[in-house]
């Protein structure tokens, strides 16, 4: 983030003195001061995209100064998301940026890891530039999830240690994202080299400390230093980490919300969470379109009893301080960028208009800048490298017995964690089949990148399908083709639809496509407007609901069941069923 030059700073100083007139002024508003946690009437003068003066700005007004009447409204700093994977939105960065800005997201720390897994550094660079064009400030951070796909259970080689080192030196790179602190405890040499270089460059580490407590946690912190965690799901866990100086980045997104558990537990003792902030982790487009983004996080926290001004500080200044950017953004103060939200209602966080660098970019739910989609390069397209599949490709052979005991992945709605199950199955003609009565469904994952033919198969509980099949090309760290179904014929049809279309989501019943969302960019993203993508995803969800699935975001929940990285015990990958506690592939059939 560029700092003001000496010439710019001098110009701002002269504007504050009235020697130079402001480009625009905001008149009649109530300032949300996130430094002192108070509100009071104050006008704002802006010069060349930065704040020059706060208070009575009459001396900064000249004949060419634009005067913006914000009477009866609040003026908030632009809000900051500390941790987001944009791939969960399935929108192009053009459309995602528009929607984020409408809902108060002015800066976002994102790693672009999904595009990194599929298309490597060229894909990441293209997406960062595309997002910048919207006027939003992307805080690009190194995608450690893309790097971790080079490990034991997946190894695509699309984002290597040398790639990470190269990207760390980009001027618009702000550090490392999703650093799994357990890698430090285990002494992962490559990860530690990346951390060392990040420290040398003075950049920030966005941590991941799921299930880490006590000795292991503090051992990792000794090496990593200042970091944050968005994986706290219990009050006690968050307080322990805050007491050690970690930034608690309260998650609120489509795969999980921890606001109730963390903010709602002790809303009047939020001092015990230290300089807490907000994160999304994953946010599907329907959630953003229907409920909001940063504005929704603020509303939700206030509804849970948190003091409104403390919530605004968390969404702005605390996040800026974590990234060491509080001299540029995070509050309305002299010299900082004029990233200003004009808000109708403080507690409802109802955003009237959004200014970035003093430029009006969104108003009353509409993005205003004229912006077209870029020309997407060929390497972003046709990324599902699989031949058509048949029903026979979805068979699971079994020993010639009457019954066998099978390991089953237990999916828990609203959680990333799986539950290990061992269940008895009937063997029919030497095969195992889905059992819709007990909700044990076949699940397959296919390598769609390297044409290896590698396929993982198993059973999953918790999706509730009574008929048909669903398929997607979205799951963390591998982004493979994943299929769940009640019968092999529909599973093949669902898979072949995505192979033909180049990715997306689909629901099938009785050999017919009920609804689909095509995602032709890297198999994960759409080029269409966010309204259309959201509408299509809602239609797919409704189709899946008619199949018996009660889960609100089935594809985003399913994605973490085919992610052998963290969160629970049994997970599936193209190597087979993985027991995460043993860090090993295990047999599907126990006995």
Number of C-alpha atoms within 10 A of each C-alpha: 13 8 13 15 9 9 9 15 16 12 19 27 18 16 24 23 15 18 13 17 26 31 22 23 27 21 21 19 21 21 22 24 20 24 15 10 14 12 15 13 18 19 23 28 32 30 27 17 18 26 27 31 26 19 13 14 23 15 15 25 19 15 8 10 16 15 15 14 13 20 14 12 21 26 29 28 29 28 32 28 29 32 28 22 21 27 24 24 25 27 25 24 27 25 26 21 26 25 26 22 30 27 29 33 25 28 26 25 26 25 29 27 27 28 28 25 28 29 19 20 21 13 20 23 16 16 19 19 13 19 19 15 16 24 21 22 22 24 22 24 27 30 27 25 23 27 24 24 23 19 11 12 20 18 15 20 16 17 24 19 17 11 14 21 16 12 22 22 15 12 10 16 19 28 28 26 27 25 25 22 24 18 14 22 16 10 11 11 11 15 19 15 13 21 22 14 16 21 15 9 13 12 18 23 25 26 25 19 21 18 14 18 13 10 10 16 20 17 15 20 19 10 14 20 14 17 21 27 28 26 22 23 20 13 18 13 18 24 20 16 24 20 12 13 17 23 28 27 30 31 28 24 21 22 25 20 19 19 21 20 15 25 23 19 16 17 17 12 11 19 13 17 25 20 21 26 30 28 26 25 25 20 23 21 27 20 17 21 18 10 13 21 25 27 23 19 26 26 20 21 25 24 17 17 15 21 16 19 21 24 25 31 26 26 30 29 27 29 29 24 16 21 19 15 17 16 16 21 28 31 27 28 21 21 22 22 29 28 29 29 30 25 25 18 13 19 19 16 25 22 24 21 24 31 23 22 19 21 16 17 21 23 18 12 16 16 21 13 14 7 12 10 13 13 6 13 11 9 13 19 17 16 22 25 18 21 12 14 16 16 13 10 14 22 17 17 13 19 14 12 12 12 15 17 15 19 22 25 29 23 23 17 19 16 15 19 19 23 15 17 16 14 13 14 18 16 17 14 12 14 13 21 21 22 18 17 10 12 17 25 27 26 27 28 26 24 24 26 19 13 12 12 13 14 20 18 23 25 26 29 23 19 24 21 26 21 19 27 31 32 30 30 28 27 24 23 28 29 27 26 29 31 25 30 32 25 22 21 21 26 30 24 27 30 30 19 21 26 23 15 16 22 33 26 28 28 32 28 24 13 14 12 18 19 20 23 25 25 25 21 25 25 31 28 27 23 19 16 16 23 14 13 24 23 15 18 23 19 17 23 24 18 21 29 18 17 22 16 19 17 19 17 19 19 23 23 23 27 22 25 28 30 24 28 23 18 19 21 21 30 29 28 26 25 19 22 24 26 20 18 11 10 14 15 18 16 14 19 17 12 12
